[in-house]
């Protein structure tokens, strides 16, 4: 049982750091707007959607 505790205590810090890194990357990508690709493509193809949604036509 002591070996399991040692393994877990050795793995927890890298998992926490990795989780924080992934969280930061996802947050950065969402802030930059990479999560809205399909919606922007549709609006670029059909300018009426821009007027209907109330957004300004920025690239």
PDBQT receptor file of N, H, CA, C and O in Angstrom, charges set to zero:
ATOM      1  N   UNK A   1       0.818  -1.197   0.000  1.00  0.00    +0.000 N 
ATOM      2  CA  UNK A   1       0.000   0.000   0.000  1.00  0.00    +0.000 C 
ATOM      3  C   UNK A   1       0.866   1.266   0.000  1.00  0.00    +0.000 C 
ATOM      4  O   UNK A   1       0.474   2.304  -0.534  1.00  0.00    +0.000 OA
ATOM      5  N   UNK A   2       2.026   1.157   0.599  1.00  0.00    +0.000 N 
ATOM      6  H   UNK A   2       2.344   0.314   1.033  1.00  0.00    +0.000 HD
ATOM      7  CA  UNK A   2       2.923   2.309   0.651  1.00  0.00    +0.000 C 
ATOM      8  C   UNK A   2       3.450   2.667  -0.747  1.00  0.00    +0.000 C 
ATOM      9  O   UNK A   2       3.684   3.840  -1.040  1.00  0.00    +0.000 OA
ATOM     10  N   UNK A   3       3.634   1.666  -1.596  1.00  0.00    +0.000 N 
ATOM     11  H   UNK A   3       3.445   0.713  -1.357  1.00  0.00    +0.000 HD
ATOM     12  CA  UNK A   3       4.113   1.915  -2.953  1.00  0.00    +0.000 C 
ATOM     13  C   UNK A   3       3.072   2.697  -3.754  1.00  0.00    +0.000 C 
ATOM     14  O   UNK A   3       3.425   3.587  -4.528  1.00  0.00    +0.000 OA
ATOM     15  N   UNK A   4       1.793   2.368  -3.570  1.00  0.00    +0.000 N 
ATOM     16  H   UNK A   4       1.507   1.645  -2.941  1.00  0.00    +0.000 HD
ATOM     17  CA  UNK A   4       0.723   3.077  -4.272  1.00  0.00    +0.000 C 
ATOM     18  C   UNK A   4       0.694   4.538  -3.837  1.00  0.00    +0.000 C 
ATOM     19  O   UNK A   4       0.530   5.431  -4.668  1.00  0.00    +0.000 OA
ATOM     20  N   UNK A   5       0.850   4.780  -2.555  1.00  0.00    +0.000 N 
ATOM     21  H   UNK A   5       0.984   4.054  -1.880  1.00  0.00    +0.000 HD
ATOM     22  CA  UNK A   5       0.867   6.151  -2.032  1.00  0.00    +0.000 C 
ATOM     23  C   UNK A   5       2.040   6.934  -2.599  1.00  0.00    +0.000 C 
ATOM     24  O   UNK A   5       1.896   8.108  -2.942  1.00  0.00    +0.000 OA
ATOM     25  N   UNK A   6       3.187   6.299  -2.698  1.00  0.00    +0.000 N 
ATOM     26  H   UNK A   6       3.304   5.345  -2.420  1.00  0.00    +0.000 HD
ATOM     27  CA  UNK A   6       4.359   6.976  -3.264  1.00  0.00    +0.000 C 
ATOM     28  C   UNK A   6       4.158   7.304  -4.735  1.00  0.00    +0.000 C 
ATOM     29  O   UNK A   6       4.529   8.386  -5.189  1.00  0.00    +0.000 OA
ATOM     30  N   UNK A   7       3.579   6.385  -5.471  1.00  0.00    +0.000 N 
ATOM     31  H   UNK A   7       3.277   5.506  -5.102  1.00  0.00    +0.000 HD
ATOM     32  CA  UNK A   7       3.331   6.617  -6.896  1.00  0.00    +0.000 C 
ATOM     33  C   UNK A   7       2.338   7.757  -7.079  1.00  0.00    +0.000 C 
ATOM     34  O   UNK A   7       2.547   8.649  -7.902  1.00  0.00    +0.000 OA
ATOM     35  N   UNK A   8       1.260   7.721  -6.308  1.00  0.00    +0.000 N 
ATOM     36  H   UNK A   8       1.091   6.996  -5.640  1.00  0.00    +0.000 HD
ATOM     37  CA  UNK A   8       0.261   8.782  -6.419  1.00  0.00    +0.000 C 
ATOM     38  C   UNK A   8       0.831  10.137  -6.026  1.00  0.00    +0.000 C 
ATOM     39  O   UNK A   8       0.567  11.138  -6.693  1.00  0.00    +0.000 OA
ATOM     40  N   UNK A   9       1.596  10.177  -4.966  1.00  0.00    +0.000 N 
ATOM     41  H   UNK A   9       1.810   9.364  -4.425  1.00  0.00    +0.000 HD
ATOM     42  CA  UNK A   9       2.170  11.455  -4.541  1.00  0.00    +0.000 C 
ATOM     43  C   UNK A   9       3.198  11.961  -5.553  1.00  0.00    +0.000 C 
ATOM     44  O   UNK A   9       3.432  13.167  -5.635  1.00  0.00    +0.000 OA
ATOM     45  N   UNK A  10       3.803  11.081  -6.311  1.00  0.00    +0.000 N 
ATOM     46  H   UNK A  10       3.613  10.102  -6.245  1.00  0.00    +0.000 HD
ATOM     47  CA  UNK A  10       4.751  11.502  -7.341  1.00  0.00    +0.000 C 
ATOM     48  C   UNK A  10       4.032  11.972  -8.607  1.00  0.00    +0.000 C 
ATOM     49  O   UNK A  10       4.564  12.803  -9.343  1.00  0.00    +0.000 OA
ATOM     50  N   UNK A  11       2.836  11.454  -8.869  1.00  0.00    +0.000 N 
ATOM     51  H   UNK A  11       2.403  10.779  -8.271  1.00  0.00    +0.000 HD
ATOM     52  CA  UNK A  11       2.115  11.802 -10.093  1.00  0.00    +0.000 C 
ATOM     53  C   UNK A  11       1.215  13.021  -9.958  1.00  0.00    +0.000 C 
ATOM     54  O   UNK A  11       0.916  13.674 -10.957  1.00  0.00    +0.000 OA
ATOM     55  N   UNK A  12       0.784  13.335  -8.764  1.00  0.00    +0.000 N 
ATOM     56  H   UNK A  12       1.028  12.804  -7.953  1.00  0.00    +0.000 HD
ATOM     57  CA  UNK A  12      -0.168  14.435  -8.591  1.00  0.00    +0.000 C 
ATOM     58  C   UNK A  12       0.400  15.791  -9.038  1.00  0.00    +0.000 C 
ATOM     59  O   UNK A  12      -0.290  16.493  -9.776  1.00  0.00    +0.000 OA
ATOM     60  N   UNK A  13       1.602  16.200  -8.641  1.00  0.00    +0.000 N 
ATOM     61  H   UNK A  13       2.163  15.629  -8.041  1.00  0.00    +0.000 HD
ATOM     62  CA  UNK A  13       2.088  17.519  -9.083  1.00  0.00    +0.000 C 
ATOM     63  C   UNK A  13       2.177  17.681 -10.608  1.00  0.00    +0.000 C 
ATOM     64  O   UNK A  13       1.754  18.720 -11.114  1.00  0.00    +0.000 OA
ATOM     65  N   UNK A  14       2.700  16.712 -11.363  1.00  0.00    +0.000 N 
ATOM     66  H   UNK A  14       3.043  15.868 -10.952  1.00  0.00    +0.000 HD
ATOM     67  CA  UNK A  14       2.708  16.899 -12.821  1.00  0.00    +0.000 C 
ATOM     68  C   UNK A  14       1.296  16.950 -13.421  1.00  0.00    +0.000 C 
ATOM     69  O   UNK A  14       1.059  17.658 -14.399  1.00  0.00    +0.000 OA
ATOM     70  N   UNK A  15       0.373  16.204 -12.834  1.00  0.00    +0.000 N 
ATOM     71  H   UNK A  15       0.566  15.629 -12.039  1.00  0.00    +0.000 HD
ATOM     72  CA  UNK A  15      -1.007  16.249 -13.334  1.00  0.00    +0.000 C 
ATOM     73  C   UNK A  15      -1.637  17.614 -13.081  1.00  0.00    +0.000 C 
ATOM     74  O   UNK A  15      -2.366  18.128 -13.930  1.00  0.00    +0.000 OA
ATOM     75  N   UNK A  16      -1.365  18.195 -11.935  1.00  0.00    +0.000 N 
ATOM     76  H   UNK A  16      -0.773  17.778 -11.246  1.00  0.00    +0.000 HD
ATOM     77  CA  UNK A  16      -1.909  19.525 -11.623  1.00  0.00    +0.000 C 
ATOM     78  C   UNK A  16      -1.319  20.569 -12.568  1.00  0.00    +0.000 C 
ATOM     79  O   UNK A  16      -2.045  21.412 -13.094  1.00  0.00    +0.000 OA
ATOM     80  N   UNK A  17      -0.014  20.515 -12.781  1.00  0.00    +0.000 N 
ATOM     81  H   UNK A  17       0.575  19.830 -12.353  1.00  0.00    +0.000 HD
ATOM     82  CA  UNK A  17       0.633  21.471 -13.679  1.00  0.00    +0.000 C 
ATOM     83  C   UNK A  17       0.119  21.283 -15.105  1.00  0.00    +0.000 C 
ATOM     84  O   UNK A  17      -0.156  22.263 -15.798  1.00  0.00    +0.000 OA
ATOM     85  N   UNK A  18      -0.012  20.040 -15.546  1.00  0.00    +0.000 N 
ATOM     86  H   UNK A  18       0.211  19.244 -14.984  1.00  0.00    +0.000 HD
ATOM     87  CA  UNK A  18      -0.534  19.782 -16.893  1.00  0.00    +0.000 C 
ATOM     88  C   UNK A  18      -1.968  20.255 -17.047  1.00  0.00    +0.000 C 
ATOM     89  O   UNK A  18      -2.333  20.818 -18.079  1.00  0.00    +0.000 OA
ATOM     90  N   UNK A  19      -2.777  20.031 -16.030  1.00  0.00    +0.000 N 
ATOM     91  H   UNK A  19      -2.480  19.574 -15.191  1.00  0.00    +0.000 HD
ATOM     92  CA  UNK A  19      -4.161  20.501 -16.083  1.00  0.00    +0.000 C 
ATOM     93  C   UNK A  19      -4.242  22.012 -16.146  1.00  0.00    +0.000 C 
ATOM     94  O   UNK A  19      -5.055  22.560 -16.891  1.00  0.00    +0.000 OA
ATOM     95  N   UNK A  20      -3.405  22.694 -15.370  1.00  0.00    +0.000 N 
ATOM     96  H   UNK A  20      -2.745  22.248 -14.765  1.00  0.00    +0.000 HD
ATOM     97  CA  UNK A  20      -3.392  24.158 -15.395  1.00  0.00    +0.000 C 
ATOM     98  C   UNK A  20      -2.926  24.669 -16.761  1.00  0.00    +0.000 C 
ATOM     99  O   UNK A  20      -3.453  25.659 -17.268  1.00  0.00    +0.000 OA
ATOM    100  N   UNK A  21      -1.947  23.998 -17.348  1.00  0.00    +0.000 N 
ATOM    101  H   UNK A  21      -1.519  23.194 -16.936  1.00  0.00    +0.000 HD
ATOM    102  CA  UNK A  21      -1.459  24.401 -18.671  1.00  0.00    +0.000 C 
ATOM    103  C   UNK A  21      -2.550  24.239 -19.727  1.00  0.00    +0.000 C 
ATOM    104  O   UNK A  21      -2.772  25.139 -20.537  1.00  0.00    +0.000 OA
ATOM    105  N   UNK A  22      -3.223  23.103 -19.717  1.00  0.00    +0.000 N 
ATOM    106  H   UNK A  22      -3.042  22.373 -19.058  1.00  0.00    +0.000 HD
ATOM    107  CA  UNK A  22      -4.290  22.868 -20.697  1.00  0.00    +0.000 C 
ATOM    108  C   UNK A  22      -5.419  23.871 -20.492  1.00  0.00    +0.000 C 
ATOM    109  O   UNK A  22      -5.959  24.398 -21.465  1.00  0.00    +0.000 OA
ATOM    110  N   UNK A  23      -5.783  24.143 -19.234  1.00  0.00    +0.000 N 
ATOM    111  H   UNK A  23      -5.344  23.715 -18.444  1.00  0.00    +0.000 HD
ATOM    112  CA  UNK A  23      -6.818  25.136 -18.954  1.00  0.00    +0.000 C 
ATOM    113  C   UNK A  23      -6.426  26.499 -19.527  1.00  0.00    +0.000 C 
ATOM    114  O   UNK A  23      -7.255  27.178 -20.132  1.00  0.00    +0.000 OA
ATOM    115  N   UNK A  24      -5.163  26.901 -19.340  1.00  0.00    +0.000 N 
ATOM    116  H   UNK A  24      -4.489  26.349 -18.848  1.00  0.00    +0.000 HD
ATOM    117  CA  UNK A  24      -4.700  28.184 -19.860  1.00  0.00    +0.000 C 
ATOM    118  C   UNK A  24      -4.733  28.244 -21.371  1.00  0.00    +0.000 C 
ATOM    119  O   UNK A  24      -5.121  29.262 -21.943  1.00  0.00    +0.000 OA
ATOM    120  N   UNK A  25      -4.330  27.163 -22.026  1.00  0.00    +0.000 N 
ATOM    121  H   UNK A  25      -4.015  26.335 -21.561  1.00  0.00    +0.000 HD
ATOM    122  CA  UNK A  25      -4.346  27.128 -23.491  1.00  0.00    +0.000 C 
ATOM    123  C   UNK A  25      -5.775  27.222 -24.016  1.00  0.00    +0.000 C 
ATOM    124  O   UNK A  25      -6.044  27.973 -24.953  1.00  0.00    +0.000 OA
ATOM    125  N   UNK A  26      -6.690  26.467 -23.419  1.00  0.00    +0.000 N 
ATOM    126  H   UNK A  26      -6.472  25.857 -22.657  1.00  0.00    +0.000 HD
ATOM    127  CA  UNK A  26      -8.095  26.513 -23.852  1.00  0.00    +0.000 C 
ATOM    128  C   UNK A  26      -8.676  27.899 -23.636  1.00  0.00    +0.000 C 
ATOM    129  O   UNK A  26      -9.389  28.414 -24.496  1.00  0.00    +0.000 OA
ATOM    130  N   UNK A  27      -8.376  28.509 -22.491  1.00  0.00    +0.000 N 
ATOM    131  H   UNK A  27      -7.797  28.091 -21.792  1.00  0.00    +0.000 HD
ATOM    132  CA  UNK A  27      -8.882  29.847 -22.204  1.00  0.00    +0.000 C 
ATOM    133  C   UNK A  27      -8.333  30.859 -23.207  1.00  0.00    +0.000 C 
ATOM    134  O   UNK A  27      -9.065  31.738 -23.662  1.00  0.00    +0.000 OA
ATOM    135  N   UNK A  28      -7.061  30.744 -23.552  1.00  0.00    +0.000 N 
ATOM    136  H   UNK A  28      -6.466  30.031 -23.182  1.00  0.00    +0.000 HD
ATOM    137  CA  UNK A  28      -6.445  31.647 -24.521  1.00  0.00    +0.000 C 
ATOM    138  C   UNK A  28      -7.073  31.470 -25.899  1.00  0.00    +0.000 C 
ATOM    139  O   UNK A  28      -7.387  32.452 -26.571  1.00  0.00    +0.000 OA
ATOM    140  N   UNK A  29      -7.255  30.230 -26.317  1.00  0.00    +0.000 N 
ATOM    141  H   UNK A  29      -7.001  29.432 -25.771  1.00  0.00    +0.000 HD
ATOM    142  CA  UNK A  29      -7.845  29.987 -27.635  1.00  0.00    +0.000 C 
ATOM    143  C   UNK A  29      -9.275  30.513 -27.705  1.00  0.00    +0.000 C 
ATOM    144  O   UNK A  29      -9.678  31.080 -28.721  1.00  0.00    +0.000 OA
ATOM    145  N   UNK A  30     -10.038  30.332 -26.640  1.00  0.00    +0.000 N 
ATOM    146  H   UNK A  30      -9.711  29.872 -25.815  1.00  0.00    +0.000 HD
ATOM    147  CA  UNK A  30     -11.406  30.848 -26.637  1.00  0.00    +0.000 C 
ATOM    148  C   UNK A  30     -11.415  32.366 -26.664  1.00  0.00    +0.000 C 
ATOM    149  O   UNK A  30     -12.267  32.965 -27.319  1.00  0.00    +0.000 OA
ATOM    150  N   UNK A  31     -10.479  32.999 -25.962  1.00  0.00    +0.000 N 
ATOM    151  H   UNK A  31      -9.787  32.512 -25.429  1.00  0.00    +0.000 HD
ATOM    152  CA  UNK A  31     -10.403  34.459 -25.943  1.00  0.00    +0.000 C 
ATOM    153  C   UNK A  31     -10.029  35.007 -27.314  1.00  0.00    +0.000 C 
ATOM    154  O   UNK A  31     -10.459  36.099 -27.686  1.00  0.00    +0.000 OA
ATOM    155  N   UNK A  32      -9.234  34.261 -28.061  1.00  0.00    +0.000 N 
ATOM    156  H   UNK A  32      -8.884  33.374 -27.759  1.00  0.00    +0.000 HD
ATOM    157  CA  UNK A  32      -8.832  34.690 -29.394  1.00  0.00    +0.000 C 
ATOM    158  C   UNK A  32      -9.905  34.420 -30.441  1.00  0.00    +0.000 C 
ATOM    159  O   UNK A  32      -9.794  34.900 -31.569  1.00  0.00    +0.000 OA
ATOM    160  N   UNK A  33     -10.931  33.669 -30.093  1.00  0.00    +0.000 N 
ATOM    161  H   UNK A  33     -11.021  33.279 -29.176  1.00  0.00    +0.000 HD
ATOM    162  CA  UNK A  33     -12.049  33.467 -31.001  1.00  0.00    +0.000 C 
ATOM    163  C   UNK A  33     -11.965  32.243 -31.868  1.00  0.00    +0.000 C 
ATOM    164  O   UNK A  33     -12.689  32.155 -32.859  1.00  0.00    +0.000 OA
ATOM    165  N   UNK A  34     -11.112  31.289 -31.542  1.00  0.00    +0.000 N 
ATOM    166  H   UNK A  34     -10.524  31.360 -30.736  1.00  0.00    +0.000 HD
ATOM    167  CA  UNK A  34     -10.996  30.107 -32.377  1.00  0.00    +0.000 C 
ATOM    168  C   UNK A  34     -12.186  29.165 -32.224  1.00  0.00    +0.000 C 
ATOM    169  O   UNK A  34     -12.361  28.263 -33.043  1.00  0.00    +0.000 OA
ATOM    170  N   UNK A  35     -12.998  29.353 -31.204  1.00  0.00    +0.000 N 
ATOM    171  H   UNK A  35     -12.856  30.086 -30.538  1.00  0.00    +0.000 HD
ATOM    172  CA  UNK A  35     -14.141  28.485 -30.991  1.00  0.00    +0.000 C 
ATOM    173  C   UNK A  35     -15.355  28.860 -31.806  1.00  0.00    +0.000 C 
ATOM    174  O   UNK A  35     -16.367  28.161 -31.745  1.00  0.00    +0.000 OA
ATOM    175  N   UNK A  36     -15.291  29.959 -32.583  1.00  0.00    +0.000 N 
ATOM    176  H   UNK A  36     -14.469  30.526 -32.633  1.00  0.00    +0.000 HD
ATOM    177  CA  UNK A  36     -16.455  30.425 -33.318  1.00  0.00    +0.000 C 
ATOM    178  C   UNK A  36     -16.289  30.276 -34.827  1.00  0.00    +0.000 C 
ATOM    179  O   UNK A  36     -16.918  31.014 -35.586  1.00  0.00    +0.000 OA
ATOM    180  N   UNK A  37     -15.474  29.360 -35.268  1.00  0.00    +0.000 N 
ATOM    181  H   UNK A  37     -14.963  28.761 -34.651  1.00  0.00    +0.000 HD
ATOM    182  CA  UNK A  37     -15.144  29.255 -36.685  1.00  0.00    +0.000 C 
ATOM    183  C   UNK A  37     -16.327  29.008 -37.595  1.00  0.00    +0.000 C 
ATOM    184  O   UNK A  37     -16.460  29.684 -38.615  1.00  0.00    +0.000 OA
ATOM    185  N   UNK A  38     -17.189  28.066 -37.263  1.00  0.00    +0.000 N 
ATOM    186  H   UNK A  38     -17.081  27.517 -36.434  1.00  0.00    +0.000 HD
ATOM    187  CA  UNK A  38     -18.306  27.722 -38.142  1.00  0.00    +0.000 C 
ATOM    188  C   UNK A  38     -19.286  28.873 -38.254  1.00  0.00    +0.000 C 
ATOM    189  O   UNK A  38     -19.806  29.134 -39.339  1.00  0.00    +0.000 OA
ATOM    190  N   UNK A  39     -19.549  29.562 -37.168  1.00  0.00    +0.000 N 
ATOM    191  H   UNK A  39     -19.127  29.351 -36.287  1.00  0.00    +0.000 HD
ATOM    192  CA  UNK A  39     -20.498  30.664 -37.183  1.00  0.00    +0.000 C 
ATOM    193  C   UNK A  39     -19.977  31.810 -38.042  1.00  0.00    +0.000 C 
ATOM    194  O   UNK A  39     -20.740  32.394 -38.810  1.00  0.00    +0.000 OA
ATOM    195  N   UNK A  40     -18.698  32.143 -37.928  1.00  0.00    +0.000 N 
ATOM    196  H   UNK A  40     -18.078  31.668 -37.304  1.00  0.00    +0.000 HD
ATOM    197  CA  UNK A  40     -18.141  33.224 -38.727  1.00  0.00    +0.000 C 
ATOM    198  C   UNK A  40     -18.078  32.856 -40.198  1.00  0.00    +0.000 C 
ATOM    199  O   UNK A  40     -18.277  33.714 -41.059  1.00  0.00    +0.000 OA
ATOM    200  N   UNK A  41     -17.801  31.590 -40.501  1.00  0.00    +0.000 N 
ATOM    201  H   UNK A  41     -17.639  30.894 -39.802  1.00  0.00    +0.000 HD
ATOM    202  CA  UNK A  41     -17.790  31.174 -41.901  1.00  0.00    +0.000 C 
ATOM    203  C   UNK A  41     -19.166  31.324 -42.519  1.00  0.00    +0.000 C 
ATOM    204  O   UNK A  41     -19.298  31.781 -43.655  1.00  0.00    +0.000 OA
ATOM    205  N   UNK A  42     -20.200  30.937 -41.766  1.00  0.00    +0.000 N 
ATOM    206  H   UNK A  42     -20.092  30.566 -40.843  1.00  0.00    +0.000 HD
ATOM    207  CA  UNK A  42     -21.562  31.066 -42.273  1.00  0.00    +0.000 C 
ATOM    208  C   UNK A  42     -21.920  32.521 -42.507  1.00  0.00    +0.000 C 
ATOM    209  O   UNK A  42     -22.562  32.842 -43.507  1.00  0.00    +0.000 OA
ATOM    210  N   UNK A  43     -21.519  33.411 -41.605  1.00  0.00    +0.000 N 
ATOM    211  H   UNK A  43     -20.998  33.151 -40.793  1.00  0.00    +0.000 HD
ATOM    212  CA  UNK A  43     -21.824  34.825 -41.754  1.00  0.00    +0.000 C 
ATOM    213  C   UNK A  43     -21.062  35.427 -42.927  1.00  0.00    +0.000 C 
ATOM    214  O   UNK A  43     -21.578  36.317 -43.603  1.00  0.00    +0.000 OA
ATOM    215  N   UNK A  44     -19.855  34.963 -43.178  1.00  0.00    +0.000 N 
ATOM    216  H   UNK A  44     -19.436  34.241 -42.628  1.00  0.00    +0.000 HD
ATOM    217  CA  UNK A  44     -19.082  35.475 -44.302  1.00  0.00    +0.000 C 
ATOM    218  C   UNK A  44     -19.728  35.075 -45.624  1.00  0.00    +0.000 C 
ATOM    219  O   UNK A  44     -19.683  35.832 -46.593  1.00  0.00    +0.000 OA
ATOM    220  N   UNK A  45     -20.327  33.886 -45.665  1.00  0.00    +0.000 N 
ATOM    221  H   UNK A  45     -20.363  33.271 -44.877  1.00  0.00    +0.000 HD
ATOM    222  CA  UNK A  45     -20.984  33.436 -46.883  1.00  0.00    +0.000 C 
ATOM    223  C   UNK A  45     -22.321  34.148 -47.106  1.00  0.00    +0.000 C 
ATOM    224  O   UNK A  45     -22.723  34.346 -48.253  1.00  0.00    +0.000 OA
ATOM    225  N   UNK A  46     -23.012  34.531 -46.039  1.00  0.00    +0.000 N 
ATOM    226  H   UNK A  46     -22.686  34.370 -45.107  1.00  0.00    +0.000 HD
ATOM    227  CA  UNK A  46     -24.328  35.123 -46.140  1.00  0.00    +0.000 C 
ATOM    228  C   UNK A  46     -24.356  36.424 -45.334  1.00  0.00    +0.000 C 
ATOM    229  O   UNK A  46     -24.561  36.383 -44.121  1.00  0.00    +0.000 OA
ATOM    230  N   UNK A  47     -24.155  37.570 -45.975  1.00  0.00    +0.000 N 
ATOM    231  H   UNK A  47     -23.988  37.603 -46.961  1.00  0.00    +0.000 HD
ATOM    232  CA  UNK A  47     -24.103  38.844 -45.250  1.00  0.00    +0.000 C 
ATOM    233  C   UNK A  47     -25.405  39.194 -44.526  1.00  0.00    +0.000 C 
ATOM    234  O   UNK A  47     -25.381  40.010 -43.604  1.00  0.00    +0.000 OA
ATOM    235  N   UNK A  48     -26.534  38.609 -44.910  1.00  0.00    +0.000 N 
ATOM    236  H   UNK A  48     -26.554  37.947 -45.659  1.00  0.00    +0.000 HD
ATOM    237  CA  UNK A  48     -27.791  38.894 -44.218  1.00  0.00    +0.000 C 
ATOM    238  C   UNK A  48     -27.722  38.447 -42.764  1.00  0.00    +0.000 C 
ATOM    239  O   UNK A  48     -28.339  39.066 -41.897  1.00  0.00    +0.000 OA
ATOM    240  N   UNK A  49     -26.984  37.386 -42.490  1.00  0.00    +0.000 N 
ATOM    241  H   UNK A  49     -26.483  36.883 -43.194  1.00  0.00    +0.000 HD
ATOM    242  CA  UNK A  49     -26.863  36.909 -41.115  1.00  0.00    +0.000 C 
ATOM    243  C   UNK A  49     -26.194  37.943 -40.222  1.00  0.00    +0.000 C 
ATOM    244  O   UNK A  49     -26.498  38.033 -39.033  1.00  0.00    +0.000 OA
ATOM    245  N   UNK A  50     -25.279  38.727 -40.797  1.00  0.00    +0.000 N 
ATOM    246  H   UNK A  50     -25.032  38.654 -41.763  1.00  0.00    +0.000 HD
ATOM    247  CA  UNK A  50     -24.596  39.745 -40.009  1.00  0.00    +0.000 C 
ATOM    248  C   UNK A  50     -25.601  40.804 -39.587  1.00  0.00    +0.000 C 
ATOM    249  O   UNK A  50     -25.610  41.228 -38.431  1.00  0.00    +0.000 OA
ATOM    250  N   UNK A  51     -26.447  41.233 -40.518  1.00  0.00    +0.000 N 
ATOM    251  H   UNK A  51     -26.440  40.889 -41.456  1.00  0.00    +0.000 HD
ATOM    252  CA  UNK A  51     -27.433  42.255 -40.189  1.00  0.00    +0.000 C 
ATOM    253  C   UNK A  51     -28.456  41.723 -39.193  1.00  0.00    +0.000 C 
ATOM    254  O   UNK A  51     -28.883  42.452 -38.298  1.00  0.00    +0.000 OA
ATOM    255  N   UNK A  52     -28.849  40.475 -39.335  1.00  0.00    +0.000 N 
ATOM    256  H   UNK A  52     -28.502  39.882 -40.062  1.00  0.00    +0.000 HD
ATOM    257  CA  UNK A  52     -29.846  39.900 -38.444  1.00  0.00    +0.000 C 
ATOM    258  C   UNK A  52     -29.298  39.717 -37.035  1.00  0.00    +0.000 C 
ATOM    259  O   UNK A  52     -30.028  39.909 -36.062  1.00  0.00    +0.000 OA
ATOM    260  N   UNK A  53     -28.034  39.352 -36.909  1.00  0.00    +0.000 N 
ATOM    261  H   UNK A  53     -27.441  39.196 -37.699  1.00  0.00    +0.000 HD
ATOM    262  CA  UNK A  53     -27.477  39.081 -35.589  1.00  0.00    +0.000 C 
ATOM    263  C   UNK A  53     -27.028  40.373 -34.891  1.00  0.00    +0.000 C 
ATOM    264  O   UNK A  53     -26.756  40.355 -33.690  1.00  0.00    +0.000 OA
ATOM    265  N   UNK A  54     -26.949  41.474 -35.610  1.00  0.00    +0.000 N 
ATOM    266  H   UNK A  54     -27.170  41.488 -36.585  1.00  0.00    +0.000 HD
ATOM    267  CA  UNK A  54     -26.572  42.737 -35.000  1.00  0.00    +0.000 C 
ATOM    268  C   UNK A  54     -25.079  42.930 -34.839  1.00  0.00    +0.000 C 
ATOM    269  O   UNK A  54     -24.652  43.878 -34.181  1.00  0.00    +0.000 OA
ATOM    270  N   UNK A  55     -24.278  42.061 -35.419  1.00  0.00    +0.000 N 
ATOM    271  H   UNK A  55     -24.624  41.290 -35.954  1.00  0.00    +0.000 HD
ATOM    272  CA  UNK A  55     -22.835  42.204 -35.313  1.00  0.00    +0.000 C 
ATOM    273  C   UNK A  55     -22.318  43.092 -36.438  1.00  0.00    +0.000 C 
ATOM    274  O   UNK A  55     -22.895  43.145 -37.524  1.00  0.00    +0.000 OA
ATOM    275  N   UNK A  56     -21.240  43.774 -36.161  1.00  0.00    +0.000 N 
ATOM    276  H   UNK A  56     -20.771  43.731 -35.279  1.00  0.00    +0.000 HD
ATOM    277  CA  UNK A  56     -20.622  44.572 -37.204  1.00  0.00    +0.000 C 
ATOM    278  C   UNK A  56     -19.783  43.673 -38.100  1.00  0.00    +0.000 C 
ATOM    279  O   UNK A  56     -19.238  42.675 -37.627  1.00  0.00    +0.000 OA
ATOM    280  N   UNK A  57     -19.666  44.003 -39.379  1.00  0.00    +0.000 N 
ATOM    281  H   UNK A  57     -20.109  44.814 -39.763  1.00  0.00    +0.000 HD
ATOM    282  CA  UNK A  57     -18.927  43.123 -40.315  1.00  0.00    +0.000 C 
ATOM    283  C   UNK A  57     -17.415  43.321 -40.196  1.00  0.00    +0.000 C 
ATOM    284  O   UNK A  57     -16.788  43.912 -41.075  1.00  0.00    +0.000 OA
ATOM    285  N   UNK A  58     -16.841  42.827 -39.109  1.00  0.00    +0.000 N 
ATOM    286  H   UNK A  58     -17.350  42.347 -38.394  1.00  0.00    +0.000 HD
ATOM    287  CA  UNK A  58     -15.395  42.883 -38.939  1.00  0.00    +0.000 C 
ATOM    288  C   UNK A  58     -14.805  41.546 -39.268  1.00  0.00    +0.000 C 
ATOM    289  O   UNK A  58     -15.360  40.517 -38.882  1.00  0.00    +0.000 OA
ATOM    290  N   UNK A  59     -13.676  41.526 -39.983  1.00  0.00    +0.000 N 
ATOM    291  H   UNK A  59     -13.226  42.362 -40.296  1.00  0.00    +0.000 HD
ATOM    292  CA  UNK A  59     -13.010  40.343 -40.441  1.00  0.00    +0.000 C 
ATOM    293  C   UNK A  59     -12.853  39.265 -39.524  1.00  0.00    +0.000 C 
ATOM    294  O   UNK A  59     -12.286  38.231 -39.877  1.00  0.00    +0.000 OA
TER     295      UNK A  59
